Amino acid sequence: MHGGVVPDDKTGAILTPVYMSTTFVQESVDKYLDKGFSYSRTNNPTVKMLEEKVAKIENGYDAICVSTGMAATASCINAFMNTGDHCVITNCSYGGTNRICREQFVPLGMEFSFVDFTDPKTVEAAIQPNTKLIFSESPTNPTLTLADLDAISEIAQRHGILHVCDSTFATPYVCRPLDHGCDLTIQSLTKYYDGLNIGTGGALVAKTPELYERIKLIQNMHGNIMSPMTAFLMLQTMKTMGLRIRQQSASAMKIGTFLESHPKVSKVVYPGLASHPQKELADRQHRDNLHGGMLWFDVIGDPIKLMDSIKRPWTLCENLGATESIITACAVMTHANMLREDRLKVGITDGFIRISVGIEDPDDLIRGLDDALNQL
């Protein structure tokens, strides 16, 4: 609620003002930047407040807030990899991450090994002499597999390699990667931080001043910034993130339990369920017995028919982590850009249904799912 935020000096306003200003007047050349701001591409007071708040809640040194989660991912790779460098990355990363590695960074001469991160030994075996970055995602989007962040961070440190984790699905309320030895954390602020389907944003959080200086330089050179109005809104929406995630986690558990017993469902995956293959790791790595609002199931029947027939309170769209409950057929929506063979290898079948549980009454959500599934 209050971390990093102070009332306005002049007025006492409890909310950080929106500083819609391109440039900032300097008192003199000698006192240039004494107030910390000169041009909003480099720093803006509203955006800086959000960056400080995100860094504090993630237990980091500082952060950059950018336009989207993908912008944060691109900033990370641009900051720490060059032509000829190699990255070990999870084989089930978010579809946009997979695509930018294959279609932009590989043609620039970078190398990526997409491997199974459920076994740290597999990650270590993929390390090459030119490896500069280990890129984990936990839980993964959309398969909800976990990476043992402590074990992988130990491997990274032993080899002198940076370890970054995309923790969008978990949020700091479920898991803080920097607490588990990671050097950097990626968040799509569009998701649970915003949580209200209002704005898009991303954050890259650094553990040390040296890492922060590097990512800040990259951000400034690329001009990859967040608007002050978006930052202001996210400063407000993230105040309720903990409340939302607790409700979403409890509802997801209830819905997952229901789906496991439904005859039109062949498989359900949620880190809170006893059936999750990494339940021990989930209990050890996730905080306060919270496992988030994301789960998936494999439907017996036509997934498109399910998408077209499901009613409110479910919403058919591509976002996640919001107050509204969202249902997505990943094979034809969020992960349609993946090669089908790559998609199937990591378990994203044609009948793979991802759901993002919102804050509606879980009994209403279960009733909506039951009605749609029974029509298949």
NUVO-457529 format. One record per residue (C-alpha): y, z, x. Coordinates in steps of 0.2 Angstrom, whole numbers, plus 5000, padded with zeros to 4 digits. Example, Ala and Ser with C-alpha at 12.3 -4.5 7.8 and 13.67 -1.06 7.14 Angstrom:
REM NUVO-457529
<site><Y>4978</Y><Z>5039</Z><X>5062</X></site>
<site><Y>4995</Y><Z>5036</Z><X>5068</X></site>
//
This chain:
REM NUVO-457529
<site><Y>5000</Y><Z>5000</Z><X>5000</X></site>
<site><Y>5013</Y><Z>5006</Z><X>5013</X></site>
<site><Y>5007</Y><Z>5000</Z><X>5030</X></site>
<site><Y>5020</Y><Z>4991</Z><X>5040</X></site>
<site><Y>5032</Y><Z>4991</Z><X>5025</X></site>
<site><Y>5049</Y><Z>5001</Z><X>5026</X></site>
<site><Y>5062</Y><Z>5001</Z><X>5012</X></site>
<site><Y>5077</Y><Z>4989</Z><X>5015</X></site>
<site><Y>5090</Y><Z>4998</Z><X>5027</X></site>
<site><Y>5105</Y><Z>4993</Z><X>5017</X></site>
<site><Y>5100</Y><Z>4995</Z><X>4999</X></site>
<site><Y>5084</Y><Z>5005</Z><X>4999</X></site>
<site><Y>5074</Y><Z>4992</Z><X>4990</X></site>
<site><Y>5056</Y><Z>4997</Z><X>4990</X></site>
<site><Y>5050</Y><Z>4979</Z><X>4992</X></site>
<site><Y>5053</Y><Z>4968</Z><X>5007</X></site>
<site><Y>5067</Y><Z>4955</Z><X>5003</X></site>
<site><Y>5063</Y><Z>4937</Z><X>5003</X></site>
<site><Y>5073</Y><Z>4930</Z><X>5018</X></site>
<site><Y>5076</Y><Z>4912</Z><X>5013</X></site>
<site><Y>5085</Y><Z>4907</Z><X>5029</X></site>
<site><Y>5082</Y><Z>4893</Z><X>5041</X></site>
<site><Y>5092</Y><Z>4901</Z><X>5055</X></site>
<site><Y>5099</Y><Z>4918</Z><X>5060</X></site>
<site><Y>5116</Y><Z>4921</Z><X>5067</X></site>
<site><Y>5117</Y><Z>4929</Z><X>5085</X></site>
<site><Y>5130</Y><Z>4941</Z><X>5090</X></site>
<site><Y>5132</Y><Z>4934</Z><X>5107</X></site>
<site><Y>5122</Y><Z>4924</Z><X>5120</X></site>
<site><Y>5119</Y><Z>4941</Z><X>5129</X></site>
<site><Y>5112</Y><Z>4948</Z><X>5113</X></site>
<site><Y>5102</Y><Z>4933</Z><X>5109</X></site>
<site><Y>5086</Y><Z>4938</Z><X>5099</X></site>
<site><Y>5091</Y><Z>4957</Z><X>5100</X></site>
<site><Y>5087</Y><Z>4957</Z><X>5081</X></site>
<site><Y>5071</Y><Z>4948</Z><X>5084</X></site>
<site><Y>5075</Y><Z>4932</Z><X>5074</X></site>
<site><Y>5083</Y><Z>4915</Z><X>5078</X></site>
<site><Y>5074</Y><Z>4901</Z><X>5068</X></site>
<site><Y>5061</Y><Z>4903</Z><X>5054</X></site>
<site><Y>5048</Y><Z>4891</Z><X>5062</X></site>
<site><Y>5047</Y><Z>4905</Z><X>5076</X></site>
<site><Y>5049</Y><Z>4921</Z><X>5066</X></site>
<site><Y>5055</Y><Z>4925</Z><X>5048</X></site>
<site><Y>5058</Y><Z>4943</Z><X>5043</X></site>
<site><Y>5047</Y><Z>4942</Z><X>5027</X></site>
<site><Y>5033</Y><Z>4933</Z><X>5035</X></site>
<site><Y>5033</Y><Z>4945</Z><X>5050</X></site>
<site><Y>5031</Y><Z>4960</Z><X>5038</X></site>
<site><Y>5016</Y><Z>4952</Z><X>5031</X></site>
<site><Y>5009</Y><Z>4948</Z><X>5048</X></site>
<site><Y>5011</Y><Z>4966</Z><X>5054</X></site>
<site><Y>5003</Y><Z>4972</Z><X>5038</X></site>
<site><Y>4988</Y><Z>4961</Z><X>5040</X></site>
<site><Y>4986</Y><Z>4966</Z><X>5058</X></site>
<site><Y>4987</Y><Z>4984</Z><X>5053</X></site>
<site><Y>4974</Y><Z>4983</Z><X>5039</X></site>
<site><Y>4962</Y><Z>4973</Z><X>5051</X></site>
<site><Y>4965</Y><Z>4985</Z><X>5065</X></site>
<site><Y>4972</Y><Z>4971</Z><X>5076</X></site>
<site><Y>4987</Y><Z>4971</Z><X>5088</X></site>
<site><Y>4996</Y><Z>4957</Z><X>5079</X></site>
<site><Y>4993</Y><Z>4942</Z><X>5068</X></site>
<site><Y>5000</Y><Z>4925</Z><X>5064</X></site>
<site><Y>5001</Y><Z>4920</Z><X>5046</X></site>
<site><Y>5000</Y><Z>4901</Z><X>5042</X></site>
<site><Y>4999</Y><Z>4889</Z><X>5028</X></site>
<site><Y>4981</Y><Z>4890</Z><X>5024</X></site>
<site><Y>4964</Y><Z>4897</Z><X>5030</X></site>
<site><Y>4960</Y><Z>4880</Z><X>5037</X></site>
<site><Y>4976</Y><Z>4881</Z><X>5047</X></site>
<site><Y>4971</Y><Z>4898</Z><X>5054</X></site>
<site><Y>4954</Y><Z>4890</Z><X>5059</X></site>
<site><Y>4963</Y><Z>4875</Z><X>5067</X></site>
<site><Y>4975</Y><Z>4886</Z><X>5076</X></site>
<site><Y>4961</Y><Z>4896</Z><X>5084</X></site>
<site><Y>4952</Y><Z>4881</Z><X>5091</X></site>
<site><Y>4968</Y><Z>4873</Z><X>5097</X></site>
<site><Y>4973</Y><Z>4889</Z><X>5106</X></site>
<site><Y>4957</Y><Z>4892</Z><X>5115</X></site>
<site><Y>4948</Y><Z>4876</Z><X>5118</X></site>
<site><Y>4952</Y><Z>4860</Z><X>5127</X></site>
<site><Y>4944</Y><Z>4843</Z><X>5130</X></site>
<site><Y>4927</Y><Z>4847</Z><X>5139</X></site>
<site><Y>4925</Y><Z>4864</Z><X>5132</X></site>
<site><Y>4910</Y><Z>4870</Z><X>5121</X></site>
<site><Y>4909</Y><Z>4881</Z><X>5106</X></site>
<site><Y>4894</Y><Z>4890</Z><X>5098</X></site>
<site><Y>4897</Y><Z>4890</Z><X>5080</X></site>
<site><Y>4887</Y><Z>4895</Z><X>5064</X></site>
<site><Y>4877</Y><Z>4881</Z><X>5056</X></site>
<site><Y>4883</Y><Z>4887</Z><X>5039</X></site>
<site><Y>4902</Y><Z>4888</Z><X>5042</X></site>
<site><Y>4913</Y><Z>4884</Z><X>5028</X></site>
<site><Y>4913</Y><Z>4865</Z><X>5024</X></site>
<site><Y>4931</Y><Z>4862</Z><X>5030</X></site>
<site><Y>4927</Y><Z>4871</Z><X>5046</X></site>
<site><Y>4911</Y><Z>4860</Z><X>5049</X></site>
<site><Y>4921</Y><Z>4845</Z><X>5045</X></site>
<site><Y>4936</Y><Z>4848</Z><X>5056</X></site>
<site><Y>4924</Y><Z>4852</Z><X>5071</X></site>
<site><Y>4915</Y><Z>4836</Z><X>5068</X></site>
<site><Y>4929</Y><Z>4824</Z><X>5063</X></site>
<site><Y>4944</Y><Z>4830</Z><X>5073</X></site>
<site><Y>4939</Y><Z>4840</Z><X>5088</X></site>
<site><Y>4923</Y><Z>4831</Z><X>5093</X></site>
<site><Y>4932</Y><Z>4815</Z><X>5095</X></site>
<site><Y>4945</Y><Z>4824</Z><X>5106</X></site>
<site><Y>4931</Y><Z>4828</Z><X>5118</X></site>
<site><Y>4926</Y><Z>4846</Z><X>5113</X></site>
<site><Y>4908</Y><Z>4851</Z><X>5110</X></site>
<site><Y>4900</Y><Z>4861</Z><X>5096</X></site>
<site><Y>4883</Y><Z>4868</Z><X>5094</X></site>
<site><Y>4879</Y><Z>4873</Z><X>5076</X></site>
<site><Y>4866</Y><Z>4886</Z><X>5077</X></site>
<site><Y>4858</Y><Z>4900</Z><X>5066</X></site>
<site><Y>4868</Y><Z>4916</Z><X>5068</X></site>
<site><Y>4856</Y><Z>4927</Z><X>5060</X></site>
<site><Y>4847</Y><Z>4930</Z><X>5077</X></site>
<site><Y>4859</Y><Z>4934</Z><X>5091</X></site>
<site><Y>4846</Y><Z>4928</Z><X>5103</X></site>
<site><Y>4848</Y><Z>4910</Z><X>5096</X></site>
<site><Y>4867</Y><Z>4912</Z><X>5099</X></site>
<site><Y>4865</Y><Z>4917</Z><X>5117</X></site>
<site><Y>4852</Y><Z>4903</Z><X>5120</X></site>
<site><Y>4865</Y><Z>4890</Z><X>5115</X></site>
<site><Y>4878</Y><Z>4896</Z><X>5127</X></site>
<site><Y>4883</Y><Z>4883</Z><X>5141</X></site>
<site><Y>4893</Y><Z>4884</Z><X>5157</X></site>
<site><Y>4908</Y><Z>4877</Z><X>5148</X></site>
<site><Y>4907</Y><Z>4888</Z><X>5132</X></site>
<site><Y>4924</Y><Z>4895</Z><X>5128</X></site>
<site><Y>4922</Y><Z>4901</Z><X>5110</X></site>
<site><Y>4909</Y><Z>4909</Z><X>5099</X></site>
<site><Y>4913</Y><Z>4906</Z><X>5081</X></site>
<site><Y>4904</Y><Z>4917</Z><X>5068</X></site>
<site><Y>4907</Y><Z>4919</Z><X>5049</X></site>
<site><Y>4900</Y><Z>4934</Z><X>5040</X></site>
<site><Y>4896</Y><Z>4933</Z><X>5026</X></site>
<site><Y>4894</Y><Z>4914</Z><X>5027</X></site>
<site><Y>4902</Y><Z>4902</Z><X>5014</X></site>
<site><Y>4892</Y><Z>4900</Z><X>5003</X></site>
<site><Y>4875</Y><Z>4906</Z><X>5008</X></site>
<site><Y>4880</Y><Z>4924</Z><X>5011</X></site>
<site><Y>4870</Y><Z>4926</Z><X>5028</X></site>
<site><Y>4877</Y><Z>4939</Z><X>5039</X></site>
<site><Y>4880</Y><Z>4939</Z><X>5058</X></site>
<site><Y>4876</Y><Z>4955</Z><X>5068</X></site>
<site><Y>4894</Y><Z>4956</Z><X>5075</X></site>
<site><Y>4891</Y><Z>4970</Z><X>5087</X></site>
<site><Y>4876</Y><Z>4961</Z><X>5095</X></site>
<site><Y>4885</Y><Z>4944</Z><X>5096</X></site>
<site><Y>4901</Y><Z>4953</Z><X>5103</X></site>
<site><Y>4891</Y><Z>4961</Z><X>5116</X></site>
<site><Y>4884</Y><Z>4944</Z><X>5121</X></site>
<site><Y>4901</Y><Z>4936</Z><X>5121</X></site>
<site><Y>4908</Y><Z>4950</Z><X>5132</X></site>
<site><Y>4894</Y><Z>4949</Z><X>5144</X></site>
<site><Y>4897</Y><Z>4930</Z><X>5146</X></site>
<site><Y>4916</Y><Z>4931</Z><X>5146</X></site>
<site><Y>4918</Y><Z>4921</Z><X>5130</X></site>
<site><Y>4929</Y><Z>4925</Z><X>5116</X></site>
<site><Y>4921</Y><Z>4929</Z><X>5099</X></site>
<site><Y>4930</Y><Z>4925</Z><X>5083</X></site>
<site><Y>4924</Y><Z>4929</Z><X>5065</X></site>
<site><Y>4929</Y><Z>4921</Z><X>5049</X></site>
<site><Y>4929</Y><Z>4936</Z><X>5038</X></site>
<site><Y>4936</Y><Z>4929</Z><X>5022</X></site>
<site><Y>4921</Y><Z>4933</Z><X>5011</X></site>
<site><Y>4921</Y><Z>4951</Z><X>5017</X></site>
<site><Y>4939</Y><Z>4956</Z><X>5018</X></site>
<site><Y>4944</Y><Z>4971</Z><X>5029</X></site>
<site><Y>4939</Y><Z>4982</Z><X>5014</X></site>
<site><Y>4920</Y><Z>4977</Z><X>5017</X></site>
<site><Y>4920</Y><Z>4973</Z><X>5036</X></site>
<site><Y>4933</Y><Z>4973</Z><X>5050</X></site>
<site><Y>4926</Y><Z>4961</Z><X>5064</X></site>
<site><Y>4938</Y><Z>4969</Z><X>5077</X></site>
<site><Y>4929</Y><Z>4986</Z><X>5074</X></site>
<site><Y>4913</Y><Z>4977</Z><X>5079</X></site>
<site><Y>4919</Y><Z>4970</Z><X>5096</X></site>
<site><Y>4926</Y><Z>4953</Z><X>5090</X></site>
<site><Y>4942</Y><Z>4947</Z><X>5099</X></site>
<site><Y>4949</Y><Z>4938</Z><X>5084</X></site>
<site><Y>4948</Y><Z>4938</Z><X>5065</X></site>
<site><Y>4951</Y><Z>4923</Z><X>5053</X></site>
<site><Y>4956</Y><Z>4926</Z><X>5035</X></site>
<site><Y>4960</Y><Z>4914</Z><X>5021</X></site>
<site><Y>4973</Y><Z>4924</Z><X>5013</X></site>
<site><Y>4972</Y><Z>4912</Z><X>4998</X></site>
<site><Y>4956</Y><Z>4922</Z><X>4993</X></site>
<site><Y>4955</Y><Z>4941</Z><X>4991</X></site>
<site><Y>4972</Y><Z>4945</Z><X>5000</X></site>
<site><Y>4981</Y><Z>4935</Z><X>4987</X></site>
<site><Y>4968</Y><Z>4937</Z><X>4974</X></site>
<site><Y>4978</Y><Z>4930</Z><X>4959</X></site>
<site><Y>4977</Y><Z>4911</Z><X>4962</X></site>
<site><Y>4996</Y><Z>4911</Z><X>4966</X></site>
<site><Y>4998</Y><Z>4905</Z><X>4984</X></site>
<site><Y>4989</Y><Z>4898</Z><X>4999</X></site>
<site><Y>4989</Y><Z>4906</Z><X>5016</X></site>
<site><Y>4979</Y><Z>4910</Z><X>5032</X></site>
<site><Y>4979</Y><Z>4923</Z><X>5045</X></site>
<site><Y>4973</Y><Z>4924</Z><X>5063</X></site>
<site><Y>4972</Y><Z>4941</Z><X>5069</X></site>
<site><Y>4972</Y><Z>4946</Z><X>5088</X></site>
<site><Y>4965</Y><Z>4961</Z><X>5096</X></site>
<site><Y>4976</Y><Z>4961</Z><X>5112</X></site>
<site><Y>4994</Y><Z>4957</Z><X>5116</X></site>
<site><Y>4987</Y><Z>4943</Z><X>5127</X></site>
<site><Y>4978</Y><Z>4934</Z><X>5114</X></site>
<site><Y>4992</Y><Z>4936</Z><X>5102</X></site>
<site><Y>5004</Y><Z>4928</Z><X>5114</X></site>
<site><Y>4993</Y><Z>4913</Z><X>5115</X></site>
<site><Y>4990</Y><Z>4911</Z><X>5096</X></site>
<site><Y>5009</Y><Z>4914</Z><X>5093</X></site>
<site><Y>5013</Y><Z>4900</Z><X>5105</X></site>
<site><Y>5001</Y><Z>4888</Z><X>5097</X></site>
<site><Y>5009</Y><Z>4892</Z><X>5080</X></site>
<site><Y>5027</Y><Z>4889</Z><X>5086</X></site>
<site><Y>5022</Y><Z>4873</Z><X>5094</X></site>
<site><Y>5013</Y><Z>4866</Z><X>5079</X></site>
<site><Y>5026</Y><Z>4873</Z><X>5067</X></site>
<site><Y>5012</Y><Z>4880</Z><X>5057</X></site>
<site><Y>5020</Y><Z>4893</Z><X>5046</X></site>
<site><Y>5020</Y><Z>4901</Z><X>5029</X></site>
<site><Y>5035</Y><Z>4901</Z><X>5018</X></site>
<site><Y>5044</Y><Z>4917</Z><X>5015</X></site>
<site><Y>5042</Y><Z>4916</Z><X>4996</X></site>
<site><Y>5023</Y><Z>4915</Z><X>4998</X></site>
<site><Y>5023</Y><Z>4930</Z><X>5011</X></site>
<site><Y>5033</Y><Z>4940</Z><X>4999</X></site>
<site><Y>5021</Y><Z>4937</Z><X>4985</X></site>
<site><Y>5006</Y><Z>4941</Z><X>4996</X></site>
<site><Y>5014</Y><Z>4957</Z><X>5001</X></site>
<site><Y>5013</Y><Z>4962</Z><X>4983</X></site>
<site><Y>4996</Y><Z>4955</Z><X>4978</X></site>
<site><Y>4987</Y><Z>4963</Z><X>4993</X></site>
<site><Y>4992</Y><Z>4980</Z><X>4987</X></site>
<site><Y>4978</Y><Z>4979</Z><X>4974</X></site>
<site><Y>4965</Y><Z>4971</Z><X>4985</X></site>
<site><Y>4955</Y><Z>4987</Z><X>4987</X></site>
<site><Y>4955</Y><Z>4991</Z><X>4968</X></site>
<site><Y>4950</Y><Z>4973</Z><X>4965</X></site>
<site><Y>4936</Y><Z>4972</Z><X>4978</X></site>
<site><Y>4928</Y><Z>4988</Z><X>4972</X></site>
<site><Y>4927</Y><Z>4981</Z><X>4954</X></site>
<site><Y>4922</Y><Z>4964</Z><X>4960</X></site>
<site><Y>4908</Y><Z>4972</Z><X>4971</X></site>
<site><Y>4901</Y><Z>4983</Z><X>4956</X></site>
<site><Y>4901</Y><Z>4968</Z><X>4944</X></site>
<site><Y>4893</Y><Z>4956</Z><X>4957</X></site>
<site><Y>4879</Y><Z>4969</Z><X>4959</X></site>
<site><Y>4876</Y><Z>4970</Z><X>4940</X></site>
<site><Y>4877</Y><Z>4951</Z><X>4938</X></site>
<site><Y>4865</Y><Z>4948</Z><X>4953</X></site>
<site><Y>4852</Y><Z>4960</Z><X>4945</X></site>
<site><Y>4853</Y><Z>4951</Z><X>4929</X></site>
<site><Y>4851</Y><Z>4934</Z><X>4937</X></site>
<site><Y>4836</Y><Z>4940</Z><X>4946</X></site>
<site><Y>4827</Y><Z>4942</Z><X>4930</X></site>
<site><Y>4832</Y><Z>4926</Z><X>4921</X></site>
<site><Y>4819</Y><Z>4912</Z><X>4919</X></site>
<site><Y>4831</Y><Z>4898</Z><X>4923</X></site>
<site><Y>4835</Y><Z>4906</Z><X>4940</X></site>
<site><Y>4823</Y><Z>4903</Z><X>4955</X></site>
<site><Y>4833</Y><Z>4913</Z><X>4968</X></site>
<site><Y>4848</Y><Z>4925</Z><X>4969</X></site>
<site><Y>4857</Y><Z>4930</Z><X>4985</X></site>
<site><Y>4869</Y><Z>4945</Z><X>4986</X></site>
<site><Y>4870</Y><Z>4957</Z><X>5001</X></site>
<site><Y>4869</Y><Z>4972</Z><X>4989</X></site>
<site><Y>4852</Y><Z>4967</Z><X>4982</X></site>
<site><Y>4837</Y><Z>4974</Z><X>4989</X></site>
<site><Y>4830</Y><Z>4956</Z><X>4990</X></site>
<site><Y>4843</Y><Z>4951</Z><X>5003</X></site>
<site><Y>4834</Y><Z>4947</Z><X>5019</X></site>
<site><Y>4847</Y><Z>4956</Z><X>5029</X></site>
<site><Y>4850</Y><Z>4971</Z><X>5018</X></site>
<site><Y>4848</Y><Z>4983</Z><X>5033</X></site>
<site><Y>4862</Y><Z>4974</Z><X>5042</X></site>
<site><Y>4873</Y><Z>4973</Z><X>5026</X></site>
<site><Y>4871</Y><Z>4992</Z><X>5024</X></site>
<site><Y>4875</Y><Z>4995</Z><X>5042</X></site>
<site><Y>4890</Y><Z>4983</Z><X>5044</X></site>
<site><Y>4898</Y><Z>4984</Z><X>5027</X></site>
<site><Y>4909</Y><Z>4998</Z><X>5023</X></site>
<site><Y>4908</Y><Z>5011</Z><X>5009</X></site>
<site><Y>4893</Y><Z>5002</Z><X>5001</X></site>
<site><Y>4904</Y><Z>4987</Z><X>4996</X></site>
<site><Y>4897</Y><Z>4970</Z><X>4998</X></site>
<site><Y>4910</Y><Z>4959</Z><X>4990</X></site>
<site><Y>4912</Y><Z>4948</Z><X>4975</X></site>
<site><Y>4902</Y><Z>4933</Z><X>4980</X></site>
<site><Y>4884</Y><Z>4928</Z><X>4976</X></site>
<site><Y>4874</Y><Z>4913</Z><X>4973</X></site>
<site><Y>4859</Y><Z>4907</Z><X>4964</X></site>
<site><Y>4848</Y><Z>4892</Z><X>4962</X></site>
<site><Y>4847</Y><Z>4886</Z><X>4945</X></site>
<site><Y>4831</Y><Z>4878</Z><X>4937</X></site>
<site><Y>4838</Y><Z>4863</Z><X>4928</X></site>
<site><Y>4854</Y><Z>4852</Z><X>4929</X></site>
<site><Y>4868</Y><Z>4861</Z><X>4938</X></site>
<site><Y>4881</Y><Z>4849</Z><X>4932</X></site>
<site><Y>4876</Y><Z>4853</Z><X>4914</X></site>
<site><Y>4878</Y><Z>4871</Z><X>4918</X></site>
<site><Y>4895</Y><Z>4868</Z><X>4925</X></site>
<site><Y>4900</Y><Z>4858</Z><X>4910</X></site>
<site><Y>4893</Y><Z>4870</Z><X>4897</X></site>
<site><Y>4899</Y><Z>4887</Z><X>4903</X></site>
<site><Y>4913</Y><Z>4895</Z><X>4894</X></site>
<site><Y>4926</Y><Z>4908</Z><X>4897</X></site>
<site><Y>4927</Y><Z>4921</Z><X>4905</X></site>
<site><Y>4920</Y><Z>4909</Z><X>4918</X></site>
<site><Y>4931</Y><Z>4896</Z><X>4926</X></site>
<site><Y>4925</Y><Z>4880</Z><X>4934</X></site>
<site><Y>4936</Y><Z>4877</Z><X>4950</X></site>
<site><Y>4935</Y><Z>4878</Z><X>4969</X></site>
<site><Y>4944</Y><Z>4894</Z><X>4974</X></site>
<site><Y>4936</Y><Z>4911</Z><X>4976</X></site>
<site><Y>4941</Y><Z>4929</Z><X>4977</X></site>
<site><Y>4953</Y><Z>4929</Z><X>4962</X></site>
<site><Y>4954</Y><Z>4940</Z><X>4947</X></site>
<site><Y>4947</Y><Z>4926</Z><X>4937</X></site>
<site><Y>4928</Y><Z>4923</Z><X>4939</X></site>
<site><Y>4924</Y><Z>4906</Z><X>4946</X></site>
<site><Y>4909</Y><Z>4896</Z><X>4946</X></site>
<site><Y>4906</Y><Z>4881</Z><X>4958</X></site>
<site><Y>4892</Y><Z>4869</Z><X>4961</X></site>
<site><Y>4893</Y><Z>4868</Z><X>4980</X></site>
<site><Y>4883</Y><Z>4852</Z><X>4983</X></site>
<site><Y>4896</Y><Z>4842</Z><X>4973</X></site>
<site><Y>4911</Y><Z>4852</Z><X>4975</X></site>
<site><Y>4916</Y><Z>4864</Z><X>4990</X></site>
<site><Y>4903</Y><Z>4857</Z><X>5002</X></site>
<site><Y>4902</Y><Z>4839</Z><X>4996</X></site>
<site><Y>4909</Y><Z>4833</Z><X>5013</X></site>
<site><Y>4894</Y><Z>4840</Z><X>5023</X></site>
<site><Y>4880</Y><Z>4828</Z><X>5027</X></site>
<site><Y>4866</Y><Z>4831</Z><X>5014</X></site>
<site><Y>4853</Y><Z>4834</Z><X>5028</X></site>
<site><Y>4865</Y><Z>4847</Z><X>5036</X></site>
<site><Y>4868</Y><Z>4855</Z><X>5019</X></site>
<site><Y>4849</Y><Z>4856</Z><X>5015</X></site>
<site><Y>4845</Y><Z>4863</Z><X>5032</X></site>
<site><Y>4856</Y><Z>4879</Z><X>5028</X></site>
<site><Y>4849</Y><Z>4881</Z><X>5011</X></site>
<site><Y>4863</Y><Z>4873</Z><X>5000</X></site>
<site><Y>4852</Y><Z>4864</Z><X>4988</X></site>
<site><Y>4857</Y><Z>4852</Z><X>4974</X></site>
<site><Y>4855</Y><Z>4867</Z><X>4962</X></site>
<site><Y>4865</Y><Z>4879</Z><X>4972</X></site>
<site><Y>4878</Y><Z>4888</Z><X>4961</X></site>
<site><Y>4891</Y><Z>4899</Z><X>4969</X></site>
<site><Y>4900</Y><Z>4912</Z><X>4959</X></site>
<site><Y>4915</Y><Z>4922</Z><X>4963</X></site>
<site><Y>4916</Y><Z>4938</Z><X>4952</X></site>
<site><Y>4933</Y><Z>4942</Z><X>4945</X></site>
<site><Y>4938</Y><Z>4958</Z><X>4937</X></site>
<site><Y>4933</Y><Z>4954</Z><X>4919</X></site>
<site><Y>4921</Y><Z>4965</Z><X>4910</X></site>
<site><Y>4904</Y><Z>4962</Z><X>4918</X></site>
<site><Y>4895</Y><Z>4962</Z><X>4902</X></site>
<site><Y>4906</Y><Z>4947</Z><X>4896</X></site>
<site><Y>4902</Y><Z>4938</Z><X>4912</X></site>
<site><Y>4883</Y><Z>4941</Z><X>4910</X></site>
<site><Y>4884</Y><Z>4935</Z><X>4891</X></site>
<site><Y>4893</Y><Z>4919</Z><X>4897</X></site>
<site><Y>4880</Y><Z>4915</Z><X>4910</X></site>
<site><Y>4866</Y><Z>4919</Z><X>4899</X></site>
<site><Y>4872</Y><Z>4907</Z><X>4885</X></site>
<site><Y>4875</Y><Z>4893</Z><X>4897</X></site>
<site><Y>4858</Y><Z>4895</Z><X>4906</X></site>
<site><Y>4848</Y><Z>4896</Z><X>4890</X></site>
<site><Y>4855</Y><Z>4878</Z><X>4886</X></site>
<site><Y>4847</Y><Z>4871</Z><X>4901</X></site>
//
